[in-house]
Amino acid sequence: MTASANTVGILGAGTMGAGIAQVAAMSGWTVELLDVDQLTVRTAIEGIHRRLDRLVEKGRMQAGQRDAAVTRLHTAGSPRCFGGCELVIEAVVEDIDVKTAVLRGVIERLPDNAIIATNTSSLSVTRLGEAIGRPGRTVGMHFFNPAPLMKLVEVVAGDETEPEVVDRTAGIAEGWGKVVARAADVPGFIVNHVARPYYLEALRILEEGLAGPGEIDYAMREIGGFRMGPLELTDLIGQDVNTATSRSVWEALDRPALLKPSGLQEQLVADGHLGRKTGRGVYSYEGESPVPAVEVERSPLQLNETLSRAVSEFSAAATDVSGTELDMLVFSRILVAIIVQAALAHERGVAETADIDTALRYGTNYPKGPFEWARQIGHGVCVRLLDTLNATVSDNRFAVPALLRE
Ligand SMILES: NC(=O)c1ccc[n+]([C@@H]2O[C@H](COP(=O)([O-])OP(=O)(O)OC[C@H]3O[C@@H](n4cnc5c(N)ncnc54)[C@H](O)[C@@H]3O)[C@@H](O)[C@H]2O)c1
């Protein structure tokens, strides 16, 4: 079988499959879209039509381009339709057995040199490649939701993935207008691995009674320039989804203290307070605007002189915006925790520092990548804050990673 240039087969027409199909069709690729349920494919294609119509209405796309993209979207009635695909991307449910079965069902139909990509967020690319008997040709192509808007694609090399497959996948994603970060096949890849302290350190500060939800989110938005505060973001993601990701990464990495799941968050889940989707999480969404819904006993802010100095030195180097001592402590503690996690991820071989910066800027919309920030602040300043913070905790989570000692 030979591949027709620029034809992609997409398995699964749910949220991600539909989004990826739109991206590919808008970039001039022919798309064969398959799902167990034909109605899902029809709904997905109708949804893409509506989104493209809106782009035309807003003047962001020409009518002729929309019409051409629409004709490139095909409903694949069966795996036979995948015979000309140079790339297949599976975006079915997050279950290794389902993914294996679905890919096995199309594999014999594919051209020999076809790339087999998975959009998994948490499963091992290496294991999936082995399970389908094509470890060399299997690669992670991790899009973010919503795929047409989010710029980042993490291209994940499994242990056996051929370098040519990784390069070609990265080239295709770039051709689709995406920014690529290359990652190793580790739990959470880059973004879900490195971003964990953004939520977890914020939840710890809340649990300690050091600051309320509004104060924590304010510090990260206004002082740090993050688009959303960590706690409001957990409500948007869903407390259940967010804590499940934290727990799975924590377990997979042998339970490092920095990534220990939050008891408060697990209690929210047990109480059914899952965030926006249930009307209550860290905040309550019942009134006109969200109000904090988590009550914690406040402890007074008591910084010793060394910590106070380390926080002001760190925050002055990190941001031009000033705030109260509490704002600066919250911002510094959360940011330095992300920097530590990024350095540890790099040490674990997750990715190059530049790829980690790219992933966090484009996958989570951080204002700067962690290494970019650490360079701006100065490694010595980061180390002074970490040494001081580490002396205040019993779990050694602020221990300085080797990279920052350089
Ligand atoms: N939703 C996100 O934010 C997000 C982000 C990045 C990656 N992912 C990953 O993308 C994948 C899909 O997630 P989603 O959110 O689009 O899920 P979804 O539930 O919206 O869609 C999954 C689709 O797979 C289809 N499906 C199930 N079994 C199938 C089979 N045997 N053959 C063909 N189709 C089958 C379902 O009918 C459904 O349409 C998962 O691996 C998920 O981890 C999701």
The ligand as an SDF file (V2000), in Angstrom:
LIG
                    3D

 44 48  0  0  0  0  0  0  0  0999 V2000
  -10.1170   16.2150   26.6310 N   0  0  0  0  0  0  0  0  0  0  0  0
   -8.9120   16.6970   26.8680 C   0  0  0  0  0  0  0  0  0  0  0  0
   -8.7330   17.7680   27.4610 O   0  0  0  0  0  0  0  0  0  0  0  0
   -7.6980   15.9470   26.3550 C   0  0  0  0  0  0  0  0  0  0  0  0
   -6.5090   16.6530   26.1320 C   0  0  0  0  0  0  0  0  0  0  0  0
   -5.3940   15.9800   25.6050 C   0  0  0  0  0  0  0  0  0  0  0  0
   -5.4860   14.6180   25.3510 C   0  0  0  0  0  0  0  0  0  0  0  0
   -6.6500   13.9460   25.6150 N   0  0  0  0  0  0  0  0  0  0  0  0
   -6.6810   12.5080   25.2870 C   0  0  0  0  0  0  0  0  0  0  0  0
   -7.3560   12.3510   24.0530 O   0  0  0  0  0  0  0  0  0  0  0  0
   -8.0530   11.1110   24.0290 C   0  0  0  0  0  0  0  0  0  0  0  0
   -9.5150   11.3560   23.7430 C   0  0  0  0  0  0  0  0  0  0  0  0
  -10.0340   12.2350   24.7090 O   0  0  0  0  0  0  0  0  0  0  0  0
  -11.4050   13.0430   24.4520 P   0  0  0  0  0  0  0  0  0  0  0  0
  -11.4770   14.0450   25.5460 O   0  0  0  0  0  0  0  0  0  0  0  0
  -11.4880   13.4690   23.0410 O   0  0  0  0  0  0  0  0  0  0  0  0
  -12.4870   11.8890   24.7510 O   0  0  0  0  0  0  0  0  0  0  0  0
  -13.9830   11.7990   24.2370 P   0  0  0  0  0  0  0  0  0  0  0  0
  -14.6820   10.9210   25.2180 O   0  0  0  0  0  0  0  0  0  0  0  0
  -14.5490   13.1370   23.9260 O   0  0  0  0  0  0  0  0  0  0  0  0
  -13.8390   11.0190   22.8350 O   0  0  0  0  0  0  0  0  0  0  0  0
  -13.4500    9.6660   22.7580 C   0  0  0  0  0  0  0  0  0  0  0  0
  -14.0760    9.0970   21.5010 C   0  0  0  0  0  0  0  0  0  0  0  0
  -13.5550    7.8000   21.2800 O   0  0  0  0  0  0  0  0  0  0  0  0
  -14.5940    7.0460   20.7050 C   0  0  0  0  0  0  0  0  0  0  0  0
  -14.3050    5.6200   20.8080 N   0  0  0  0  0  0  0  0  0  0  0  0
  -14.3500    4.8360   21.9040 C   0  0  0  0  0  0  0  0  0  0  0  0
  -14.0230    3.5720   21.5640 N   0  0  0  0  0  0  0  0  0  0  0  0
  -13.7710    3.5750   20.2170 C   0  0  0  0  0  0  0  0  0  0  0  0
  -13.4180    2.5890   19.2840 C   0  0  0  0  0  0  0  0  0  0  0  0
  -13.2760    1.3270   19.6860 N   0  0  0  0  0  0  0  0  0  0  0  0
  -13.2110    2.9650   17.9890 N   0  0  0  0  0  0  0  0  0  0  0  0
  -13.3620    4.2290   17.6020 C   0  0  0  0  0  0  0  0  0  0  0  0
  -13.7270    5.2160   18.4500 N   0  0  0  0  0  0  0  0  0  0  0  0
  -13.9360    4.8880   19.7380 C   0  0  0  0  0  0  0  0  0  0  0  0
  -15.8320    7.4570   21.4890 C   0  0  0  0  0  0  0  0  0  0  0  0
  -17.0300    7.1070   20.7890 O   0  0  0  0  0  0  0  0  0  0  0  0
  -15.6160    8.9530   21.5910 C   0  0  0  0  0  0  0  0  0  0  0  0
  -16.2080    9.6360   20.5000 O   0  0  0  0  0  0  0  0  0  0  0  0
   -7.7720   10.4570   25.3760 C   0  0  0  0  0  0  0  0  0  0  0  0
   -6.6660    9.6130   25.2280 O   0  0  0  0  0  0  0  0  0  0  0  0
   -7.4390   11.6310   26.2700 C   0  0  0  0  0  0  0  0  0  0  0  0
   -6.6140   11.2810   27.3590 O   0  0  0  0  0  0  0  0  0  0  0  0
   -7.7620   14.5770   26.0750 C   0  0  0  0  0  0  0  0  0  0  0  0
  1  2  1  0
  2  3  2  0
  2  4  1  0
  4  5  1  0
  4 44  2  0
  5  6  2  0
  6  7  1  0
  7  8  2  0
  8  9  1  0
  8 44  1  0
  9 10  1  0
  9 42  1  0
 10 11  1  0
 11 12  1  0
 11 40  1  0
 12 13  1  0
 13 14  1  0
 14 15  2  0
 14 16  1  0
 14 17  1  0
 17 18  1  0
 18 19  2  0
 18 20  1  0
 18 21  1  0
 21 22  1  0
 22 23  1  0
 23 24  1  0
 23 38  1  0
 24 25  1  0
 25 26  1  0
 25 36  1  0
 26 27  1  0
 26 35  1  0
 27 28  2  0
 28 29  1  0
 29 30  1  0
 29 35  2  0
 30 31  1  0
 30 32  2  0
 32 33  1  0
 33 34  2  0
 34 35  1  0
 36 37  1  0
 36 38  1  0
 38 39  1  0
 40 41  1  0
 40 42  1  0
 42 43  1  0
M  CHG  2   8   1  16  -1
M  END
$$$$
